[in-house]
Amino acid sequence: PTAVAFPLFYRGVRGLGPARAATMMFLVPVFGLGLAFALLGETVTVVQAIGSAAMLAGAWLSVTERPTKTTPDSGLQLLRSV
């Protein structure tokens, strides 16, 4: 599994950039939990489900781009304050 995982991760680094790809490492426990449930018949507790949802939400928020509000004279304000 590691022989497949690392090349895929490095491909993600090339495509997404290091900051976005690093956040995907936080999804490893979520996939581990899902595979343990699907393949081994493990039970998923409420705490694990909430934690997985929080990790998925955090990863999604970190990789989605949000529009930034800029004003035309924002650079001038910075110069005036110096």
VEXMI-563400 format. One record per residue (C-alpha): residue in three letters; z, y negated, x negated. Coordinates in pm, whole numbers, m for minus. Example, Ala and Ser with C-alpha at 12.3 -4.5 7.8 and 13.67 -1.06 7.14 Angstrom:
BEGIN
  res      pz      py      px
  ALA     780     450   m1230
  SER     714     106   m1367
end
This chain:
BEGIN
  res      pz      py      px
  PRO       0       0       0
  THR      79    m244    m281
  ALA    m261    m186    m439
  VAL    m417    m317    m118
  ALA    m160    m586     m39
  PHE    m179    m785    m362
  PRO    m559    m826    m368
  LEU    m547    m938      m5
  PHE    m270   m1185     m87
  TYR    m463   m1330    m381
  ARG    m769   m1359    m162
  GLY    m556   m1555      83
  VAL    m436   m1779    m201
  ARG    m796   m1857    m289
  GLY    m893   m1923      73
  LEU    m585   m2099     208
  GLY    m425   m2244    m102
  PRO     m96   m2141    m258
  ALA     138   m2326     m20
  ARG     m10   m2178     295
  ALA     m51   m1830     150
  ALA     310   m1825      30
  THR     433   m1877     385
  MET     260   m1555     483
  MET     503   m1367     259
  PHE     770   m1448     519
  LEU     580   m1222     761
  VAL     644    m907     555
  PRO     969    m822     741
  VAL     797    m878    1075
  PHE     521    m633     986
  GLY     778    m390     848
  LEU     967    m403    1175
  GLY     649    m354    1376
  LEU     536     m59    1166
  ALA     881     102    1181
  PHE     873      67    1558
  ALA     518     200    1594
  LEU     520     478    1336
  LEU     882     588    1309
  GLY    1010     522    1659
  GLU    1279     279    1542
  THR    1445      64    1804
  VAL    1409    m313    1793
  THR    1726    m505    1869
  VAL    1741    m843    2038
  VAL    1846   m1009    1713
  GLN    1549    m856    1530
  ALA    1310    m969    1803
  ILE    1446   m1325    1797
  GLY    1432   m1333    1418
  SER    1074   m1206    1420
  ALA     973   m1466    1677
  ALA    1134   m1740    1468
  MET     954   m1621    1155
  LEU     619   m1606    1336
  ALA     672   m1954    1480
  GLY     769   m2094    1141
  ALA     467   m1940     971
  TRP     238   m2070    1245
  LEU     383   m2421    1223
  SER     348   m2427     847
  VAL     m20   m2333     842
  THR    m147   m2540    1136
  GLU    m261   m2891    1063
  ARG    m114   m3166    1272
  PRO    m284   m3502    1301
  THR    m116   m3780    1109
  LYS     m87   m4130    1236
  THR    m202   m4390     989
  THR    m227   m4761    1029
  PRO    m503   m4960     864
  ASP    m259   m5176     667
  SER     m10   m4904     565
  GLY    m106   m4944     198
  LEU     m52   m5317     215
  GLN     298   m5270     351
  LEU     381   m5052      52
  LEU     257   m5316    m190
  ARG     452   m5592     m15
  SER     780   m5401     m40
  VAL     754   m5366    m420
end
